Amino acid sequence: MDMAMKLGSSSAVVIFTKSSCCISHSIETLIRSFGANPIVYELDTHPNGKQMEKALMELGCEPSVPAIFIGKELVGGANEIMSLNVRGKLKQLLIRAKAIWV
């Protein structure tokens, strides 16, 4: 769990994905559309991917991907990100995390 939390807090926006997950790709595209440049860890290609996936599940991520950290805090998965976006709060969260400036 420590490794996932450490990596998740290493940048303004961190996304844990799997290369075959189309929802993960959609969430990454959405976040990039605001001008953010997230760090992306693909768990199925990362040497410690299985351990990180287990740690994310222990943190409450079901399913384990996508798991999104913004501002060094676990925001959640696709449902949480889409909900924030629909309510107009995702951009504000990215600004507060200094992932984007305008």
Summary of the structure (lengths in Angstrom):
residues: 102
radius of gyration: 12.4
end to end distance: 33.2
largest distance: 36.6
contacts: 318
relative contact order: 0.22
helix: 44%
strand: 17%
